Amino acid sequence: RNGTVSQDIIEDFMKMTQRAPSGFNVQPYRVIIVTDYEKKRTLSHTFLGGNVQKVLNSSFIAVFAADLESCR
């Protein structure tokens, strides 16, 4: 149903997101990696159309959560 992804790939992805530029180099977000099928199934309910299957068939999903108080 969905492939597995190595921990090395996830770690590389996380390193890339930490280096992404942002205003004042604050990186006002957190990244949550979802690999568990049941959690992806729950998450897929928030998507529209064909994106539901893309979430379910993916090796992992990266959820970017904004930090609305990053200046503190």
GROMACS elastic network, one bead per residue, 0.5 to 0.9 nm:
[ bonds ]
;  ai    aj funct       b0    kb
    1    56     6  0.80229   500
    1    57     6  0.62089   500
    1    58     6  0.88553   500
    2    37     6  0.83547   500
    2    56     6  0.72326   500
    2    58     6  0.58571   500
    2    59     6  0.58640   500
    3    57     6  0.76685   500
    3    58     6  0.70391   500
    3    59     6  0.51730   500
    3    60     6  0.88443   500
    4    35     6  0.82575   500
    4    58     6  0.86821   500
    4    59     6  0.53412   500
    4    60     6  0.80784   500
    5     8     6  0.83231   500
    5     9     6  0.67773   500
    5    10     6  0.74389   500
    5    35     6  0.85372   500
    5    59     6  0.57787   500
    5    60     6  0.74011   500
    6     9     6  0.54689   500
    6    10     6  0.67680   500
    6    11     6  0.88632   500
    7    10     6  0.51259   500
    7    11     6  0.61125   500
    7    12     6  0.85980   500
    8    11     6  0.50770   500
    8    12     6  0.61200   500
    8    13     6  0.85652   500
    9    12     6  0.50877   500
    9    13     6  0.61392   500
    9    14     6  0.86158   500
   10    13     6  0.50390   500
   10    14     6  0.61849   500
   10    15     6  0.86692   500
   10    33     6  0.79130   500
   10    60     6  0.85032   500
   11    14     6  0.50615   500
   11    15     6  0.62272   500
   11    16     6  0.87102   500
   12    15     6  0.50956   500
   12    16     6  0.62951   500
   12    17     6  0.88070   500
   13    16     6  0.51582   500
   13    17     6  0.64013   500
   13    18     6  0.88069   500
   14    17     6  0.51898   500
   14    18     6  0.63326   500
   14    19     6  0.88807   500
   14    31     6  0.75637   500
   14    33     6  0.86917   500
   15    18     6  0.51715   500
   15    19     6  0.65171   500
   15    20     6  0.89898   500
   16    19     6  0.52728   500
   16    20     6  0.64726   500
   17    20     6  0.52470   500
   17    21     6  0.88717   500
   17    27     6  0.88168   500
   17    31     6  0.77526   500
   18    21     6  0.83887   500
   18    27     6  0.72090   500
   18    30     6  0.89891   500
   18    31     6  0.89338   500
   19    25     6  0.89809   500
   19    27     6  0.83796   500
   20    25     6  0.86386   500
   20    27     6  0.74446   500
   21    24     6  0.85954   500
   21    25     6  0.61452   500
   21    26     6  0.83900   500
   21    27     6  0.71419   500
   22    26     6  0.61563   500
   22    27     6  0.55412   500
   22    28     6  0.76380   500
   23    26     6  0.62769   500
   23    27     6  0.76048   500
   23    28     6  0.86863   500
   24    27     6  0.82944   500
   25    28     6  0.86219   500
   26    29     6  0.86649   500
   26    70     6  0.69429   500
   26    71     6  0.77247   500
   27    30     6  0.80529   500
   27    67     6  0.85862   500
   27    70     6  0.79855   500
   28    65     6  0.85306   500
   28    66     6  0.59275   500
   28    68     6  0.72529   500
   28    69     6  0.79894   500
   28    70     6  0.53684   500
   28    71     6  0.83933   500
   29    64     6  0.63156   500
   29    65     6  0.52734   500
   29    68     6  0.83498   500
   29    70     6  0.81392   500
   30    63     6  0.81001   500
   30    64     6  0.57551   500
   30    65     6  0.51739   500
   30    66     6  0.65385   500
   30    67     6  0.71660   500
   31    62     6  0.63521   500
   31    63     6  0.55603   500
   31    65     6  0.63040   500
   31    66     6  0.89340   500
   32    61     6  0.80887   500
   32    62     6  0.57212   500
   32    63     6  0.50303   500
   32    64     6  0.65212   500
   32    65     6  0.77238   500
   33    60     6  0.65933   500
   33    61     6  0.57276   500
   33    63     6  0.63600   500
   33    64     6  0.89466   500
   34    37     6  0.82814   500
   34    39     6  0.69352   500
   34    40     6  0.65623   500
   34    59     6  0.87424   500
   34    60     6  0.54688   500
   34    61     6  0.50778   500
   34    62     6  0.64290   500
   34    63     6  0.76232   500
   35    38     6  0.88667   500
   35    39     6  0.76034   500
   35    40     6  0.70389   500
   35    58     6  0.84749   500
   35    59     6  0.63924   500
   35    61     6  0.66645   500
   36    39     6  0.53743   500
   36    40     6  0.62227   500
   36    41     6  0.86570   500
   36    59     6  0.89727   500
   36    60     6  0.79451   500
   37    41     6  0.60400   500
   37    42     6  0.86317   500
   37    56     6  0.70877   500
   37    57     6  0.89732   500
   37    59     6  0.89531   500
   37    60     6  0.88815   500
   38    42     6  0.62618   500
   38    43     6  0.85762   500
   39    42     6  0.50506   500
   39    43     6  0.61157   500
   39    44     6  0.84947   500
   40    44     6  0.58829   500
   40    45     6  0.88992   500
   40    55     6  0.64895   500
   40    56     6  0.61098   500
   40    58     6  0.87995   500
   40    60     6  0.81467   500
   40    61     6  0.74562   500
   41    44     6  0.50376   500
   41    45     6  0.70126   500
   41    52     6  0.84241   500
   41    55     6  0.76662   500
   41    56     6  0.61476   500
   42    45     6  0.58392   500
   42    46     6  0.80775   500
   43    46     6  0.58653   500
   43    47     6  0.76711   500
   43    52     6  0.88044   500
   43    55     6  0.80034   500
   44    47     6  0.54028   500
   44    48     6  0.83781   500
   44    51     6  0.78315   500
   44    52     6  0.50997   500
   44    53     6  0.78604   500
   44    54     6  0.86966   500
   44    55     6  0.59573   500
   44    56     6  0.69026   500
   45    48     6  0.79104   500
   45    52     6  0.70619   500
   46    52     6  0.81732   500
   47    50     6  0.83883   500
   47    51     6  0.59331   500
   47    52     6  0.55657   500
   47    55     6  0.83677   500
   48    51     6  0.57542   500
   48    52     6  0.62665   500
   49    52     6  0.61933   500
   49    53     6  0.82426   500
   50    53     6  0.56927   500
   50    54     6  0.66907   500
   51    55     6  0.62223   500
   51    56     6  0.86449   500
   52    55     6  0.53237   500
   52    56     6  0.64036   500
   52    57     6  0.87291   500
   53    57     6  0.59235   500
   53    58     6  0.83660   500
   54    57     6  0.51843   500
   54    58     6  0.59410   500
   55    58     6  0.53435   500
   55    59     6  0.85162   500
   55    60     6  0.79537   500
   55    61     6  0.68695   500
   56    59     6  0.83891   500
   56    60     6  0.89453   500
   57    60     6  0.86998   500
   58    61     6  0.69095   500
   66    69     6  0.88527   500
   66    70     6  0.87270   500
   67    70     6  0.54386   500
   68    71     6  0.84089   500
   69    72     6  0.59227   500
